[in-house]
Amino acid sequence: MIIEARNLSKKYKKVKSKRLFKKEYSESLAVKDVTLSIDKNEHIGLVGLNGSGKSTLIKMILGILQPSEGFVKTFGFDPIKYRQKNAMHIGIVFGQRSQLRWDLPPIDTLKLNKEIYQIPNRVFEKQLAKLTKLLNAESFLFQPVRTLSLGQRMKAEFITALIHDPDLIVLDEPTIGLDVVTKKSIVEFLKTLTKKTIIFTSHDLEEVESICSRVLILDKGALILNKKIKDLENLDIPTTIKFTSQESCHKILKNVVNVQKISEDSYEVKNLKKDEVKNVLSLITSEVNIQHIEVKRSKLEYLLKETAKKSGEL
């Protein structure tokens, strides 16, 4: 077992009111009584809306934050006490925080990490060649980071995080802001890391499903769902179709079933079942000239609502 957490909680104090010589504080729970375990080589998706406690939980696993209650072990050790030792076996990519030096090329950061992690020359060269090939990064490793596109920079971040061949890889929303092509190439790369333990945090459940074998959903700090991805595949999630058209409102409302107008030239059809989507799409595209069309299935939102509903029934 790589990670074990029992009744893990994290409280933050915040100023409630200020007086002349005294401040009053209130406490908020960022993580509430979380119990979980992660085995070797598992790919875990840690999912939740913004503010759900994902980053706080990750920081306790890494030993950056001290739990308020409960305990966590990473590689069988207290992650705070053994933070430096554990760090030698962990690779981290933060989507909104860089470990690259802005005015230097990525290769310089990689050489620095080679010394920090005490990687032998032969091992370093072999790992560098492997990662750059998998991520198609040969063309930009010697360019200053400030000249790279976001997609190129994130690929360099991955190489930097994995150059010491870590056992545990923590990815905190690493694909945020990336274009579709780059995101797809990174997702495909992550699928090849079958002999690594991965924690992939996101608020995009669909993205997690393509990479991970199990999903953990946090809501307001609490772990509300812990399921294998295959158990979620057959859920009939309500689907919404949104489209824009310059054609007359009358024609659209007459020819498309259950359509609602949401702005001057925008329309939507909500709460479609899985077996209804194809027919409705066919009807819309055959009856109306479409400028833009979008199909949305918010599986995360659906699961949060259903879990809250079941909790209220207990």
matplotlib code that plots the C-alpha trace (Angstrom):
import matplotlib.pyplot as plt

x = [0.0, 1.4, -1.0, -3.2, -5.4, -7.7, -10.2, -8.2, -9.3, -7.9, -9.2, -8.4, -8.8, -10.2, -10.8, -14.5, -14.4, -11.8, -11.9, -9.5, -7.3, -8.8, -9.6, -12.3, -11.8, -14.0, -12.9, -13.7, -13.1, -11.3, -11.1, -13.6, -12.9, -11.5, -10.5, -8.9, -6.1, -4.2, -2.3, 0.8, 0.4, -3.2, -4.3, -6.7, -8.8, -9.4, -12.3, -14.4, -15.5, -13.3, -13.0, -13.9, -10.6, -8.6, -5.4, -5.5, -5.8, -2.8, -0.7, -1.3, -0.4, 2.9, 3.7, 3.2, 0.3, -0.1, -3.5, -5.8, -7.2, -6.5, -3.4, -1.9, 1.0, 2.8, 5.1, 4.3, 5.8, 4.6, 4.8, 5.9, 8.6, 9.9, 9.1, 12.6, 13.0, 9.6, 10.3, 12.9, 10.1, 7.5, 7.0, 4.6, 3.0, 0.8, -1.2, -1.0, 2.5, 5.8, 9.0, 10.8, 13.1, 11.5, 14.6, 16.4, 15.6, 14.0, 17.2, 18.9, 16.2, 16.5, 20.3, 19.7, 17.2, 19.8, 22.1, 19.3, 18.1, 21.6, 20.8, 23.7, 24.6, 23.6, 20.3, 19.6, 20.3, 18.2, 15.2, 15.5, 15.5, 12.5, 10.4, 11.2, 10.2, 7.0, 6.0, 7.4, 9.5, 12.9, 12.4, 12.0, 14.0, 16.8, 14.6, 14.0, 10.8, 9.4, 9.3, 7.4, 3.6, 1.5, 1.4, 5.2, 5.7, 3.4, 5.2, 8.5, 6.9, 6.1, 9.6, 11.0, 8.6, 9.4, 13.2, 14.1, 11.6, 9.3, 7.0, 4.2, 3.1, 0.8, -0.9, -2.9, -5.1, -2.1, -4.2, -6.0, -6.0, -4.5, -5.8, -7.6, -4.7, -2.1, -4.5, -5.1, -1.4, -0.8, -3.7, -2.3, 1.1, -0.3, -2.0, 1.4, 2.6, 1.1, 3.9, 3.4, 1.0, -0.9, -3.1, -4.8, -6.8, -9.4, -13.0, -13.5, -14.7, -14.8, -11.0, -10.3, -12.3, -9.9, -6.8, -7.8, -9.2, -10.8, -12.4, -12.7, -15.1, -14.8, -17.5, -17.0, -14.1, -15.9, -15.2, -18.7, -17.8, -15.1, -15.8, -14.1, -14.5, -16.1, -19.0, -19.7, -19.7, -23.3, -24.8, -27.6, -26.5, -29.0, -27.7, -28.1, -27.8, -27.1, -27.1, -27.1, -29.0, -30.0, -33.2, -36.5, -37.5, -40.9, -39.4, -37.1, -39.7, -42.1, -39.7, -37.5, -39.2, -38.8, -36.4, -36.1, -34.9, -32.1, -31.0, -31.6, -30.1, -29.3, -31.4, -31.2, -32.8, -32.4, -32.6, -32.3, -31.7, -28.8, -31.0, -32.7, -29.6, -28.9, -32.4, -32.6, -29.3, -30.4, -33.7, -31.9, -29.3, -31.9, -34.5, -32.3, -29.2, -26.8, -24.0, -22.7, -23.8, -22.6, -23.5, -22.9, -23.2, -22.1, -21.4, -19.8, -22.7, -25.1, -23.2, -23.0, -26.7, -27.6, -25.2, -26.6, -30.2, -29.3, -27.7, -30.9, -33.0, -30.9]
y = [0.0, 3.4, 5.7, 5.0, 7.7, 7.2, 9.8, 12.5, 16.1, 19.6, 22.7, 26.2, 29.2, 32.4, 35.8, 36.1, 39.6, 42.2, 44.3, 46.8, 44.4, 41.0, 38.9, 36.3, 33.2, 30.6, 27.2, 25.8, 22.2, 21.9, 18.1, 16.1, 12.6, 11.1, 7.4, 5.9, 3.7, 3.6, 0.5, 0.3, 1.1, 2.3, 5.3, 7.3, 10.2, 12.7, 14.8, 17.6, 21.2, 24.1, 24.3, 20.7, 20.0, 18.2, 20.3, 20.2, 16.4, 16.2, 18.5, 16.3, 13.2, 14.9, 16.2, 19.9, 20.3, 18.8, 17.1, 18.5, 15.0, 11.4, 10.2, 9.6, 7.4, 7.7, 4.7, 3.5, 6.6, 9.8, 12.1, 15.1, 13.4, 11.6, 14.3, 14.5, 10.8, 10.4, 13.2, 11.1, 8.8, 11.4, 13.4, 16.4, 18.5, 21.5, 22.9, 26.4, 26.4, 25.8, 24.2, 25.5, 28.6, 31.2, 32.5, 29.2, 26.3, 23.1, 21.1, 23.3, 22.5, 18.8, 18.9, 20.5, 17.8, 15.2, 16.5, 16.9, 13.4, 12.0, 10.3, 8.5, 9.9, 6.8, 6.5, 10.2, 10.1, 7.0, 8.4, 11.8, 10.1, 8.0, 10.8, 13.3, 10.7, 9.8, 13.5, 14.6, 17.2, 17.0, 20.3, 22.7, 21.4, 23.9, 26.9, 29.4, 28.5, 32.1, 31.3, 28.1, 27.6, 26.4, 22.9, 22.8, 24.0, 21.4, 18.7, 20.0, 20.0, 16.3, 15.4, 17.4, 15.7, 12.2, 12.4, 10.7, 7.8, 8.3, 5.6, 8.1, 10.7, 13.5, 15.6, 18.6, 19.7, 19.4, 19.8, 23.1, 25.6, 23.2, 22.9, 19.7, 18.2, 18.7, 17.5, 14.3, 13.6, 14.0, 11.7, 9.1, 9.5, 9.0, 5.8, 4.3, 4.7, 1.4, 0.7, 3.9, 5.0, 8.2, 10.6, 12.8, 15.7, 17.4, 18.7, 17.1, 13.5, 12.7, 13.4, 11.3, 8.3, 8.0, 7.8, 6.3, 2.9, 4.4, 7.7, 9.5, 12.4, 15.1, 17.5, 20.2, 18.3, 15.0, 11.8, 11.1, 8.5, 5.9, 3.7, 1.9, 3.7, 0.6, 1.0, 4.5, 3.6, 2.6, 5.5, 7.1, 10.8, 13.4, 15.1, 18.7, 19.8, 23.4, 25.0, 28.4, 29.3, 32.5, 30.9, 32.1, 31.1, 30.0, 27.4, 26.0, 25.7, 24.1, 21.4, 20.5, 18.7, 20.1, 22.9, 26.0, 29.4, 30.7, 33.9, 35.7, 32.9, 30.2, 27.1, 24.0, 20.6, 19.4, 16.1, 13.7, 10.0, 8.2, 6.5, 9.8, 11.9, 10.5, 11.0, 14.5, 15.5, 14.1, 16.0, 19.3, 19.1, 18.0, 20.7, 23.7, 25.4, 25.2, 27.6, 25.8, 22.7, 21.3, 18.1, 18.2, 15.3, 16.6, 13.3, 15.0, 17.3, 14.4, 12.3, 15.1, 15.7, 12.0, 11.5, 14.5, 13.2, 9.7, 11.3, 13.3, 10.1, 8.3]
z = [0.0, -1.1, 0.9, 3.9, 5.6, 8.5, 9.8, 8.2, 8.8, 8.4, 10.1, 9.2, 11.5, 10.0, 11.5, 12.4, 13.8, 15.0, 18.1, 19.5, 21.4, 20.4, 17.3, 17.3, 15.2, 13.6, 12.3, 8.9, 7.8, 4.5, 4.8, 6.9, 8.3, 5.1, 5.1, 2.0, 0.8, -2.5, -3.6, -5.7, -9.5, -9.0, -11.1, -8.8, -9.9, -7.1, -8.3, -6.9, -7.6, -6.7, -2.9, -2.3, -0.5, -3.2, -2.8, 1.0, 1.0, -1.4, 0.7, 3.8, 1.8, 0.7, 4.2, 3.4, 5.8, 9.3, 9.8, 12.5, 13.2, 12.1, 10.4, 7.0, 5.9, 2.6, 1.7, 5.2, 6.9, 8.5, 5.5, 7.6, 9.5, 6.4, 3.9, 2.5, 2.2, 0.5, -1.9, -3.6, -4.7, -5.7, -8.8, -8.8, -11.6, -10.6, -13.5, -12.1, -10.6, -12.4, -11.3, -14.4, -14.4, -16.6, -18.4, -18.7, -21.0, -19.5, -20.0, -17.3, -14.7, -15.7, -15.1, -11.7, -10.8, -11.9, -9.1, -6.5, -7.0, -7.5, -10.8, -12.5, -16.0, -17.9, -16.1, -16.6, -20.4, -20.8, -18.9, -20.7, -24.1, -23.2, -21.8, -24.6, -27.2, -25.5, -25.2, -28.5, -26.7, -28.5, -30.4, -27.4, -24.4, -25.2, -25.7, -22.8, -20.9, -21.5, -25.3, -25.0, -25.5, -22.6, -24.1, -24.5, -21.0, -19.5, -21.4, -20.0, -16.5, -16.9, -17.9, -15.0, -12.5, -13.9, -14.6, -11.3, -12.1, -9.1, -7.7, -6.9, -9.4, -8.1, -10.8, -9.6, -12.6, -15.0, -18.2, -17.2, -20.0, -22.6, -26.1, -27.1, -29.1, -26.3, -23.7, -25.6, -26.1, -22.3, -21.5, -23.9, -22.2, -18.8, -19.9, -20.6, -17.0, -15.9, -13.4, -11.5, -8.8, -10.0, -8.1, -10.7, -9.3, -11.4, -11.5, -14.9, -14.3, -18.0, -18.2, -15.1, -16.5, -19.5, -17.2, -13.9, -12.7, -9.5, -8.7, -5.3, -5.2, -2.6, -1.8, 0.9, 2.3, 2.7, 0.6, -0.8, -3.4, -3.8, -6.8, -9.7, -13.0, -14.6, -12.1, -13.4, -17.1, -17.4, -15.5, -17.5, -17.0, -18.1, -21.3, -22.4, -26.0, -26.6, -30.1, -31.8, -34.9, -36.8, -38.0, -36.8, -33.2, -34.4, -36.8, -34.2, -31.5, -33.9, -35.3, -32.3, -29.4, -25.8, -27.0, -24.8, -25.9, -23.6, -25.4, -28.7, -30.9, -28.4, -27.5, -25.4, -24.9, -21.3, -19.4, -22.3, -21.6, -23.3, -25.9, -26.8, -27.6, -31.1, -32.4, -31.0, -32.6, -35.9, -35.7, -34.8, -37.6, -40.2, -39.4, -38.5, -39.9, -37.0, -36.2, -33.1, -31.2, -27.9, -26.0, -22.3, -19.8, -16.4, -14.6, -11.6, -11.1, -11.4, -8.9, -6.4, -6.6, -6.3, -3.4, -1.5, -2.2, -0.8, 2.2, 2.9, 2.7, 5.4]

ax = plt.figure().add_subplot(projection="3d")
ax.plot(x, y, z, "-o")
ax.set_aspect("equal")
plt.show()
